[in-house]
């Protein structure tokens, strides 16, 4: 057995036991994660930028 298996960490340093615990905890919150995975982050950022620009334009009038 190598050292990584003994400490329950991957070669990247991820604690596998902690990840499994977090996955189990998030399994009860499927509703929130379902929509989060479908979110297009770039589209949201673009919409936010457009709204901010429009807000600044209106504030200058």
QUIRAWO-V901841 format. One record per residue. N is the residue number from 1. RES is the residue in three letters. SS is DSSP state (alpha for helix, beta for strand, coil for the rest). Layout:
N & RES & SS
N & RES & SS
This chain:
1 & UNK & coil
2 & UNK & coil
3 & UNK & alpha
4 & UNK & alpha
5 & UNK & alpha
6 & UNK & alpha
7 & UNK & alpha
8 & UNK & coil
9 & UNK & beta
10 & UNK & coil
11 & UNK & coil
12 & UNK & coil
13 & UNK & coil
14 & UNK & coil
15 & UNK & beta
16 & UNK & alpha
17 & UNK & alpha
18 & UNK & alpha
19 & UNK & alpha
20 & UNK & alpha
21 & UNK & alpha
22 & UNK & alpha
23 & UNK & alpha
24 & UNK & alpha
25 & UNK & alpha
26 & UNK & alpha
27 & UNK & alpha
28 & UNK & coil
29 & UNK & coil
30 & UNK & alpha
31 & UNK & alpha
32 & UNK & alpha
33 & UNK & alpha
34 & UNK & alpha
35 & UNK & alpha
36 & UNK & alpha
37 & UNK & alpha
38 & UNK & coil
39 & UNK & coil
40 & UNK & coil
41 & UNK & alpha
42 & UNK & alpha
43 & UNK & alpha
44 & UNK & alpha
45 & UNK & alpha
46 & UNK & alpha
47 & UNK & alpha
48 & UNK & alpha
49 & UNK & alpha
50 & UNK & alpha
51 & UNK & alpha
52 & UNK & alpha
53 & UNK & alpha
54 & UNK & alpha
55 & UNK & alpha
56 & UNK & alpha
57 & UNK & alpha
58 & UNK & alpha
59 & UNK & alpha
60 & UNK & coil
61 & UNK & coil
